[in-house]
């Protein structure tokens, strides 16, 4: 019974609630901060080709190892409690 009530499918993956966590607090939305960090990284790579090469090689290794996956667009989805989660 617990499993039926605590596991749901959000359309792309299964979500399981942890039974010992009550009144959990959602993390603050840091989307703008993440975009600013990405823009700073891009500026750094434009200034220093060696950094750009190392960065691209590292991301390629992560992609090849399935540590990360490519997204074609920004994704925004809603959490069960109405919050939003984003992937950039």
Phi, psi and omega in degrees: 000317180301316182297321180295327182274336187259350181246131177224162179248123184266012179105335179234335180202167178274141179239129180241132177273145179270123188294337184268000180253113177251148178051048182294146179262136177284147176292150179293155179285116181245028183302312181298320179296318180296320179294319178298319178296319178298316179296321178296319177298318178298318178297319179299317181293327177292325180283328187230100181300329178294319177296318180299317180297314180296318180297312180297321179295317179297314179297322177297318178297318178297318179296314180297330180269003182062025174286325176233166176224152182281136174245137183275342179205165175294137180248133175234127177228166183255136177279163182304332181266014175093356178284172179244144174233140184236153171235130177240000000 
